């Protein structure tokens, strides 16, 4: 493998690790389950895209041609991660309703939408 591609892959993988570290800090700092859902759901998808780009660079330089077989993994992951987050949120709301806890307030409309 050429040294330039090794450097690119290394930088991309380090960037992915930093992004995941930021998501972990978000999990620690955010106080509610519903707030905590967003950090790993959004950031894990971004980190997976960065790792996918690193994999494309790696396999393309080793094989001699453009290797796009990694796209299948990231497409499936990009579809399933938001769906899983929605299912977890609905399950948490259901459990709160069953326990009799107060539900989170509905979102407020902004500006001109509130007058309708």
GUMARDREN-205777 format. One line per field, with one value per residue (C-alpha): z, y, x. Coordinates in pm, whole numbers. Example, Ala and Ser with C-alpha at 12.3 -4.5 7.8 and 13.67 -1.06 7.14 Angstrom:
w c(780:714)
v c(-450:-106)
u c(1230:1367)
//
This chain:
w c(0:-81:223:124:130:466:604:462:609:945:960:867:1133:1395:1296:1337:1684:1783:1661:1868:2171:2134:2128:2447:2614:2501:2670:2996:2990:2875:3158:3000:2799:2514:2494:2518:2218:1972:2043:1956:1679:1480:1558:1508:1157:1085:1227:1016:704:788:840:510:332:493:380:24:15:166:-61:-371:-328:-254:-534:-812:-886:-715:-442:-372:-205:132:29:91:460:512:322:541:853:749:708:1026:1276:1260:1262:1573:1743:1673:1807:2125:2174:2134:2375:2632:2594:2632:2950:3092:3021:3186:3493:3520:3488:3340:2968:2799:2684:2314:2087:2062:1725:1634:1502:1236:1276:1630:1510:1280)
v c(0:346:557:835:601:462:816:895:577:644:1002:893:621:865:1115:842:765:1133:1153:848:999:1312:1091:920:1258:1344:1029:1131:1495:1465:1402:1232:912:1098:1346:1067:886:1151:1153:790:763:1058:1029:655:695:973:763:467:685:793:430:341:608:475:121:238:409:103:-159:59:103:-264:-405:-166:-61:130:-95:1:-319:-142:85:-199:-206:168:188:-80:85:428:284:77:323:584:314:158:499:555:210:274:612:459:178:431:638:324:226:576:564:222:346:657:894:1240:1239:1492:1803:1825:2034:2400:2556:2854:3198:3207:2840:2902:3143:2890)
u c(0:135:227:-14:-315:-202:-191:-536:-685:-519:-648:-1000:-1003:-873:-1143:-1403:-1269:-1286:-1646:-1740:-1563:-1776:-2087:-1972:-1930:-2282:-2411:-2244:-2355:-2716:-2961:-3263:-3303:-3470:-3183:-2926:-3072:-2964:-2591:-2516:-2777:-2650:-2283:-2253:-2389:-2139:-1855:-1965:-1959:-1602:-1495:-1664:-1465:-1146:-1238:-1301:-961:-791:-946:-920:-545:-486:-699:-610:-968:-1244:-1388:-1749:-1870:-1848:-2137:-2383:-2294:-2329:-2657:-2812:-2670:-2799:-3147:-3156:-3001:-3282:-3549:-3394:-3384:-3753:-3842:-3643:-3814:-4160:-4074:-3953:-4270:-4482:-4295:-4341:-4713:-4741:-4551:-4770:-4473:-4510:-4454:-4225:-4412:-4505:-4287:-4384:-4449:-4237:-4331:-4599:-4691:-4824:-5093:-5264)
//
